[in-house]
């Protein structure tokens, strides 16, 4: 994979029901407005340094159009900034899986989501560092 590629391909998506269930049962969690992050180190070798799932509550957003809009914005912001996370994970030689859960009640504009994802990635890296010590 090209080091500078800003893509978000299938191997980077967390789709395994087993892995998602494991995360909800055993994962560590933190809140970074407007997201809740549930993450865990991966026991198995993943095709990419990190696998991510993105979730938006149907309770807060009845319309699928709104949920999809939020998920698209989160995916785009993550895609643009994931290299920060990948650089750390490669240097530490670990793999992680995580879920981003959007918790806000309003649809956030893209620049707000972009900043929040940046902050979330930094918090995820610091959480991983603490867990490795």
KOLKOLPA-968262 format. One record per atom (N, C-alpha, C): y, z, x. Coordinates in steps of 0.2 Angstrom, whole numbers, plus 2048, in hexadecimal, padded with zeros to 3 digits. Atoms other than C-alpha are relative to their C-alpha. Layout:
N
YZX
...
REM end
This chain:
133
7FA800804
800800800
806800804
7FA8007FD
8117FC806
804806800
7FD7FA800
81A80B80C
8078017FC
7F9800803
82B806804
7FF7FE7F9
800803807
8247FF7F4
8018067FB
7FE7FC805
82C8077E5
7FC7FE7F9
804802805
81D8047D9
7FD8067FD
8047FA803
81480F7CD
7FA7FD7FD
807803802
8028087CC
7FB8047FD
8057FC803
7F380D7C3
7FD806804
8037FB7FD
7EB8177D1
805807801
7FB7FB7FF
7FB8227D1
8018047F9
8007FD807
7F98267BE
7FA8057FF
8067FB801
7EF8367B9
7FE7FE7F9
802802807
7E482F7AB
7F98047FF
8067FD801
7D48397AE
8008077FB
8007FA804
7D184579F
7FE807803
8037FA7FC
7C78517AA
805803804
7FB7FD7FB
7D58527B7
8068037FC
7FB7FD804
7E28557A9
7FE8077FD
8027F9803
7D88637A1
800805806
8007FC7FB
7D586A7B2
807803802
7F97FE7FF
7E886A7B5
8038057FB
7FE7FB805
7EC8737A5
7FD807800
8037FA7FF
7DF8807A8
801804806
8007FD7F9
7E18837BB
8067FF804
7FB8027FC
7F187B7C0
806805800
7FA7FC7FF
8018847C6
8067FC7FC
7FB802805
8108827BB
807802802
7F97FE7FF
8238827BE
8057FC7FB
7FC803805
83287D7B3
8067FE804
7FA8027FC
8408727BA
8037FB7FA
7FD803806
84C86D7AB
8017F9801
8037FF807
8488637A1
7F87FF800
8078017FF
8368627A8
7FC806801
8057FB7FD
82786D7A9
7FB7FC804
8048037FC
81C8697B7
7F9804801
8077FD7FF
80986D7B8
7FD7FC806
8038047FA
8018697C9
7FB804803
8057FD7FC
7F386C7D4
7FE7FC806
8028057FB
7EC8667E4
7F97FD7FE
806803802
7DE85A7E2
7FA801804
8057FF7FC
7CD85E7E8
7FD7FA803
8038067FE
7C784C7E9
8057FC803
7FB8057FD
7CF83E7F3
8037FB7FA
7FD804805
7DB8357E8
8027F9803
7FE8077FE
7DF8227E9
808800803
7F98007FD
7F28277EC
801808801
7FE7F97FE
7FA8377F3
8018057FA
7FE7FC806
7FF83D7E1
7FE7FC7FA
801803806
7F98397D0
8048047FA
7FC7FC805
80583D7C1
7FF7FD7F9
800802807
80483D7AE
8078027FD
7FA7FF803
81483D7A4
7FF8017F8
8017FE807
815846793
8068017FC
7FA7FE804
822847785
7FD8027F9
8037FD806
81F852776
8027FC7FA
7FF803807
81C84A765
8048057FB
7FD7FB804
82385A75E
8087FF800
7F98017FF
834857765
8037F97FF
7FE807802
835844763
7FB7FD7FC
805803804
82C83E754
7FF7F8801
8008077FF
83082C758
7FD7FE806
8038027FA
825823764
8047FC805
7FB8047FC
833818769
804805805
7FC7FB7FC
83D82776F
7FB803806
8047FD7FB
82E82F778
7FF7FB806
8028057FB
82A81E781
8077FF804
7FA8017FC
83D81D786
800805805
8007FA7FC
83C82E78E
7FB7FF806
8058017FB
82C82A797
8017FB805
7FD8057FB
83381A79E
805802805
7FB7FD7FB
8428237A5
7FD804805
8037FB7FB
8378307AD
7FC7FC805
8048047FC
82B8237B4
8047FC805
7FC8047FC
8398197BB
804804806
7FD7FB7FB
8428287C3
7FB802805
8067FE7FB
83182E7CB
7FF7FA804
8028067FC
82D81C7D1
8057FF806
7FB8007FB
83E81C7DA
800805805
7FF7FA7FC
83C82D7E2
7F9802803
8077FE7FE
82982F7E5
7FF800807
8018007F9
82B82B7F7
801806803
7FF7F97FE
83283C7FA
7FA804800
8067FC801
8238447F3
7FA7FE805
8058037FC
8178387FC
800801807
7FF7FE7F9
81E83B80D
7FE807801
8037F97FF
81B84D80B
7F9801800
8077FF801
80A84C804
7FC7FC806
8038047FB
80583F812
800805806
7FF7FC7FA
80C84B820
7FB8067FF
8047FA801
80385A818
7F87FE7FF
807803801
7F384F815
7FD8037FA
8027FE807
7F1855803
8017FB7FB
7FF804806
7EF84D7F2
8028057FA
7FF7FC806
7F68547E2
8007FC7FA
7FF803806
7F58507D0
8058057FC
7FB7FC804
8038557C4
8027FD7F9
7FE803807
8098537B2
8088027FF
7F97FE801
81C8527AE
8008007F8
7FF7FF808
81F85979C
8078007FF
7F9800802
830855795
8018057FA
8007FB805
83686478C
8078007FC
7F9800804
848860786
7FF7FE7F9
800802807
84C85D774
8047FA7FF
7FC806801
85884F777
7FE7FB806
8018057FB
85683E780
805800806
7FC8007FA
85D840792
8027F9802
7FE8077FD
86783179A
7FC800806
8048017FA
85E8297A9
803804806
7FE7FC7FA
86A8317B6
7FE807800
8027F9801
8668427AF
7F9801802
8078007FF
85483F7B0
7FE7FF808
8018027F9
8558377C2
802806804
7FE7FA7FD
85E8477C8
7FB8057FF
8057FB801
8518527C0
7FA7FF803
8068027FD
8438487C7
800802808
7FF7FF7F9
84A84A7D8
800807802
8017F97FF
84C85D7D6
7F98027FF
8077FE801
83A85E7CF
7FC7FE806
8048017FA
8338557DE
801805806
7FF7FB7FB
83B8617EA
7FD8067FE
8037F9802
8358707E0
7F87FF801
8088017FF
8238687E0
7FE801807
8018007F8
8248667F3
800807802
7FF7F97FE
82A8787F5
7FA8047FD
8067FD803
81C87E7E9
7FA7FF804
8068027FC
80F8757F3
800803806
8007FD7FA
81587B803
7FE808800
8027F9801
81488D7FD
7F98017FF
808800802
80288A7F6
7FC7FF807
8048027FA
7FD883807
800806805
8007FB7FB
802892811
7FB8067FF
REM end
